[in-house]
Amino acid sequence: MPAEFIDLLNLPELDIGHSKKVLFTSDHFHTWVHGDYPGTKGPMHKHTADQQFYCVKGECTFHFPDGSSRKLTPGMLVTIPAGQLYQLDNTGDEYMILLGARAEAAAKPRFTGNDQVVTVSDYALRNLDKIKAPEEKKAKARANS
């Protein structure tokens, strides 16, 4: 496979409800870009493999089941071990871009604390009303770029 160069800051913004675009996958590893608009908050969930997120643009607050949280800003990296519950929350005022990598092939499910499968699109579609005025947020995010 030839080398592939990807400019994360110039990728098209992802549609609301589809915040992950896989960039590379193999049998044991994959990378993706995660993009969300301000006010987007995903479900508390976990994975079966270790993973990392690198903040390229915007800010993302990671929430944990014990009530603690930590903000990730551009240039910061977080490593999340397999089985650790967490929740992503774009608490900034612009479109957020994270680069993710996990030690398993793409399309593996994510799980709730009681090991129920969390499907990405179902959760996002059920929570669109929590993303206030998506078109206004898209416009504001583009203006701040």
C-alpha positions, 0 to 999 in steps of 0.5 A: 500500500502506498503512503497516503497523506491526509490534511485533517484541517481541510477534510470536509466537515462531517454531517451531524449524526456521522461524527466518525470517518475511518481513514485506515483500517487493518485486522488489528488497528484503525485510525479515524477523524472524529468531527463534532459541532458545538453542543454535540455530546456522545453516549457514555461508552467503552471499547474492547481495545486501547485507544488514543485521541489527539485534538487537532482543532476545537475542544473536547471534554471527556467525562467519566462515570465517577463524575470527573472530566478533563478538557482536551485542546489542540496539541493534547493527546489522551490514551484510554485503556480498553474497558474504560468508560468515557463520554465525548462532549464538544464544549467549545464554540467551534467545529471540533476535530479529533484524530483517533486510533484504536488497537482493533479493526474498524466497525467493532461495536462500543458498549455501555457500562452494562455491556449493551451495544451502543450504535452510533447512528441511532444514538446521534439521531435520537439526540439531534434536538440537543444540538441546538440550531445545527445550521447556525452552529455550522455557520459559526464554526465555519466563520471561526475557521 
